[in-house]
Amino acid sequence: MPLSFPTVGVANMSMRLRRVVAVSESPFTLDTQVFAHQGARWEAEISLPPLKHAESRSVEAFIVGLKGREGTFTFGNPLHTSSIGNNTVSSAAIRAETFALTGGTGAIPAGTYFKLNNFLYLVTSDKAAGATALNFQPPLRLAVTSSSAITFNLPTTTWRMASNDVGWSINQASIYGFSFACVEVV
């Protein structure tokens, strides 16, 4: 573990960043108090394209091999490719939401995904060419040591199934349909 995601493509994908935020509202004044807890993780629903029996075998083996929520797999947004070059990070503390880049001086647009220490992050504001500060979410899961490498092209993270119940559909033409929900391993 983790298993590699099958190379059959993705037909549809819904992705979100789930946070743990408590909100308390007074029933008398409607004033609110907000407390942002530390928890944040990526969640996704993935639908694969219709597959013939021969193509579906690797997907069936993958899904069953995960053993429900026990196993893990690596996956990222399959459409997120980037030509941003190599970058490295100066050290940063756990839960940081910004750090300085020590390698690579090019611009990085907001909405760019990257991988650092096997976790997936999203750039939240444009970084101009020559600037060093990079703002991102979710907060760092691990402290970062100096010269840690960042991957921008096809970044991945580790996922597990959101449920122990896994299955797929098969029609009369022997076309298989696979859809499942997964959550990031934090």
Residue, then its C-alpha position, 0 to 999 in steps of 0.5 A: m500500500p498505497l496502490s496505484f490508481p488504474t490507468v483507465g481515465v476519469a469521466n467525472m470528478s467532484m472534489r472539495l476541501r472539507r474543514v472542521v469549523a464550529v459556529s455557535e449562534s445565540p438564539f436571542t441576539l443571533d450573534t455568532q462565535v466561530f472557532a476554526h479547528q485544525g482539521a481539513r482534508w480533500e474529499a472526492e467522488i470519482s466516476l470512471p468512463p464506461l469500460k468493457h469487461a477486459e478493461s474493467r478487470s484492473v479496476e475491479a481488482f483495484i477496488v477489491g484490493l483496497k479492502g474497503r477503507e483499510g487500503t490506500f491509493t495515490f491519486g490527484n486531479p488527472l487534468h492538472t498538468s503544469s509547466i511550472g519548474n522545480n521549486t524548493v521550500s525554506s523551512a516552515a512549521i506545521r499548520a503554516e499557510t504560507f512559506a518562502l520558495t528558495g528555488g524557482t522564481g517564476a510566477i505561480p497562478a492561484g488555483t495551481y495544485f502542488k504536492l509537498n511531503n506527499f500531501l496535496y495543496l492549492v495555491t490561494s493567491d497569485k505569486a508574481a515572478g521574483a516573489t518568494a512567498l507562496n500562500f496555499q490551503p489546506p495548512l501544512r500537515l507536517a513541518v517542512t525542512s529546508s530544501s524540500a521539493i514541490t511537485f506541480n505537474l500531476p501532483t497526488t496525495t494518498w486517499r482511502m475509500a469513504s465507505n467499506d461498501v464497494g461495488w459497480s454496475i454491469n449492463q446487458a452489453s457487458i459495459y461496466g460502470f464504476s463510481f466511488a467516494c474517497v477521502e484524503v489520508v491525513 
